[in-house]
């Protein structure tokens, strides 16, 4: 399994992925889930992948040469000449369908599901930054100000912190920190996600970045964040008052009658009915 997250902010984009794949508890490998496409001054794009590794690798390979032909006389569209991220994502969707047409039937005969999910984001000269999530059918959706991030893979463990912190106005460094906390929570709760991590931070309208880092278990910042996050969570937890059950003095009693619902009913005899 895997965990990848992409954030679209007013200040830029943040991408983070783990690198663990597993086909059982005793068959764990490391494969990178992120690839960066950069033509300085013209375009910057990042692709993250989750799902069947063979499908994801095939899509990445075909994407390099995939073309969309709108009309017989028009110039073929590739990720390198697309005029917008929308068109570049259409090329990616076409690459997914290309792999499906080639491999899906054979995979099905082998009992393997055609399964791939992708995050694709970046900026092309002439328009603003855009972020998309692409599905196994090649269709896709775009991030909005209401939902400025996408997750793929084991998303449930890292989602709460993103929901509480990330808005379009979040600064880039704070967003990168939040993404790493989200990843740390996932690493803590799920063995199918693992180090090393790939982190890319892109500043709006720069069309290139040098903020690309591989994070392993010896990375000083990630070790500090891992220890600090666990410690601070415990401190916040300990600062919250415990519930009192026997009428103790408190300004926040737990044993109060709800306004609209009744307490849970106890069944004490076999003949009693639930309703």
C-alpha positions in Angstrom: 0.0 0.0 0.0 1.1 3.6 0.1 0.2 7.1 1.2 0.5 10.2 -1.0 -0.8 13.7 -0.5 -0.8 16.8 -2.7 -1.7 20.3 -1.4 -2.7 23.3 -3.5 -2.3 26.6 -1.7 -2.2 30.3 -2.7 1.5 30.3 -2.1 2.3 27.1 -4.0 2.1 23.3 -4.0 3.3 20.6 -1.6 3.7 17.0 -2.6 4.6 14.1 -0.2 4.8 10.3 -0.8 6.1 7.3 1.0 7.9 4.5 -0.9 6.7 1.2 0.6 5.0 -1.5 -1.4 3.9 -4.9 -0.1 2.4 -8.1 -1.3 2.1 -9.7 2.1 3.8 -9.3 5.5 6.9 -11.0 4.2 7.2 -9.3 0.8 8.0 -5.6 1.4 9.9 -3.5 -1.1 10.8 0.1 -1.7 9.5 1.8 -4.9 9.2 5.6 -5.3 5.7 6.9 -5.9 6.6 10.4 -7.1 8.0 11.8 -10.4 8.8 15.4 -11.2 8.5 16.9 -14.7 10.2 20.3 -14.9 11.0 22.6 -17.8 12.3 25.8 -16.1 10.5 28.9 -17.1 7.7 26.9 -18.9 6.2 24.2 -16.8 6.4 22.3 -13.5 4.4 19.1 -12.9 4.4 16.4 -10.2 2.8 12.9 -10.5 2.0 10.7 -7.5 0.7 7.2 -7.8 -1.0 4.6 -5.6 -2.5 1.2 -6.4 -1.1 -1.7 -8.5 2.6 -1.0 -8.9 2.9 -2.6 -12.4 0.0 -0.4 -13.7 1.4 2.7 -12.1 4.8 2.1 -13.6 3.3 1.5 -17.0 1.3 4.7 -16.9 4.4 6.7 -15.9 6.3 5.2 -18.8 3.6 5.7 -21.4 2.9 9.3 -20.2 6.3 10.3 -21.5 5.2 9.6 -25.1 1.4 9.7 -24.9 -0.3 12.0 -27.4 -3.8 13.4 -27.8 -4.9 14.1 -31.4 -7.9 16.5 -31.4 -8.3 16.5 -35.2 -6.3 14.8 -38.0 -4.7 18.1 -38.8 -4.0 19.4 -35.2 -0.7 19.1 -33.4 -0.6 16.2 -31.0 -0.9 17.2 -27.3 1.7 15.9 -24.9 2.5 16.8 -21.3 5.4 18.8 -22.7 3.4 21.0 -25.1 0.0 21.1 -23.4 -1.2 24.7 -23.0 -2.9 24.0 -19.6 -2.8 21.6 -16.7 -6.2 20.4 -17.7 -5.0 19.3 -21.1 -1.9 17.7 -19.5 -4.2 15.8 -17.2 -6.3 14.7 -20.2 -3.1 13.2 -21.6 -2.5 11.4 -18.3 -6.1 10.0 -18.4 -5.4 8.8 -21.9 -2.3 7.1 -20.7 -4.3 5.3 -18.0 -6.8 4.1 -20.6 -4.0 3.0 -22.9 -2.6 0.7 -20.2 -6.2 -0.5 -19.4 -6.8 -1.4 -23.0 -3.5 -3.3 -23.1 -3.4 -5.0 -19.7 -6.8 -5.1 -18.0 -8.1 -8.3 -19.6 -4.9 -10.2 -18.9 -4.8 -8.9 -15.3 -8.4 -10.0 -14.8 -7.6 -13.6 -16.0 -4.8 -13.6 -13.5 -7.2 -12.5 -10.7 -5.6 -9.1 -10.4 -7.7 -5.9 -10.4 -6.8 -3.0 -12.6 -6.2 -0.4 -9.9 -4.4 2.9 -10.0 -5.1 6.3 -8.5 -3.0 9.3 -9.3 -2.4 12.9 -8.1 -1.2 15.2 -10.8 -0.5 18.9 -10.2 1.7 21.8 -11.2 1.7 24.9 -13.3 2.1 25.7 -17.0 3.1 29.2 -18.2 0.0 31.3 -18.9 -2.2 29.9 -16.1 -2.3 29.4 -12.4 -1.5 26.3 -10.4 -3.8 23.3 -10.6 -4.2 20.0 -8.8 -6.0 16.9 -10.0 -6.9 13.4 -8.8 -7.1 10.8 -11.6 -8.9 7.5 -11.3 -8.6 4.0 -12.9 -11.0 4.9 -15.7 -8.8 7.9 -16.7 -11.4 10.4 -15.4 -10.4 13.1 -12.9 -11.5 15.8 -10.6 -9.8 19.1 -9.7 -9.0 20.6 -6.2 -10.9 23.7 -5.2 -10.6 26.3 -2.5 -13.1 24.3 -0.5 -11.0 21.1 -0.8 -7.4 22.2 -1.4 -5.8 18.8 -1.1 -6.0 15.2 -2.4 -4.9 12.0 -0.7 -4.4 8.6 -2.3 -3.6 5.3 -0.6 -4.0 4.9 3.1 -5.6 8.3 3.6 -7.7 7.9 6.7 -5.0 8.2 9.3 -3.5 11.5 8.0 -6.8 13.2 7.0 -7.8 14.7 10.4 -4.8 17.0 10.8 -5.1 18.2 7.2 -8.8 19.0 7.7 -8.0 21.0 10.9 -5.0 22.9 9.5 -5.0 23.3 5.7 -6.7 26.2 4.0 -5.7 28.0 0.7 -4.0 30.7 2.9 -1.8 28.3 4.7 1.9 29.3 4.2 4.1 26.8 2.3 6.4 25.9 5.1 3.5 25.3 7.5 1.7 23.2 4.9 4.9 21.1 4.4 5.0 20.6 8.2 1.3 19.6 8.2 1.9 17.1 5.4 4.7 15.5 7.3 2.6 15.3 10.5 -0.1 13.7 8.3 2.5 11.2 7.0 3.8 10.6 10.5 0.3 9.7 11.8 -0.1 7.3 8.9 3.3 5.7 9.5 2.4 5.2 13.2 -0.9 3.4 12.5 -0.2 1.5 9.3 2.7 -0.9 8.6 2.0 -0.8 4.8 3.3 2.8 4.6 7.0 3.3 5.2 10.1 5.4 4.8 11.9 6.9 2.9 9.6 9.8 1.9 9.8 12.1 -1.0 8.9 15.8 -0.4 8.6 18.5 -3.0 7.6 22.1 -2.3 6.9 24.4 -5.2 6.4 28.2 -5.0 3.8 29.7 -7.3 4.9 31.1 -10.6 8.5 29.9 -10.3 8.2 27.0 -12.8 11.0 25.1 -11.1 12.0 24.2 -7.6 15.1 23.1 -5.6 13.0 22.1 -2.6 13.2 18.4 -3.3 14.2 16.1 -0.4 14.3 12.4 0.4 13.6 11.7 4.1 14.8 8.5 5.8 14.8 7.4 9.4 17.9 9.5 10.1 16.6 12.8 8.9 17.0 15.3 11.8 13.9 17.3 11.1 11.6 14.3 10.6 12.9 12.7 13.8 12.3 16.0 15.7 8.8 16.3 14.3 8.0 12.6 15.1 9.0 13.0 18.7 7.5 16.5 19.2 4.2 15.6 17.7 3.7 12.6 19.9 4.8 14.5 23.0 2.6 17.5 22.3 -0.4 15.3 21.6 0.1 13.7 25.0 0.5 17.1 26.7 -2.8 18.4 25.1 -4.5 15.1 26.0 -3.4 15.4 29.6 -4.6 19.0 29.8 -8.2 18.0 29.1 -10.3 17.3 32.1 -11.3 13.7 32.7 -15.1 13.0 32.8 -16.7 12.9 36.3 -19.4 10.3 36.8 -20.5 10.8 40.4 -21.6 14.4 40.6 -18.1 15.8 41.3 -17.4 19.5 41.0 -16.9 20.5 37.4 -18.0 23.2 34.9 -18.3 20.6 32.1 -20.4 17.7 33.4 -20.8 14.6 31.2 -23.8 13.1 32.9 -26.5 15.5 31.6 -29.8 14.8 29.9 -29.6 15.3 26.1 -32.0 17.7 24.5 -33.3 15.5 21.8 -32.3 11.9 22.5 -32.8 9.5 25.4 -30.0 7.5 27.1 -29.2 4.0 25.8 -31.9 1.5 26.9 -30.8 -1.5 28.9 -32.4 -4.9 28.2 -32.9 -6.9 31.4 -35.4 -9.6 30.5 -35.7 -12.0 27.5 -39.2 -10.8 26.7 -38.3 -7.2 26.3 -38.2 -5.7 22.8 -35.6 -3.4 21.4 -38.2 -1.0 20.0 
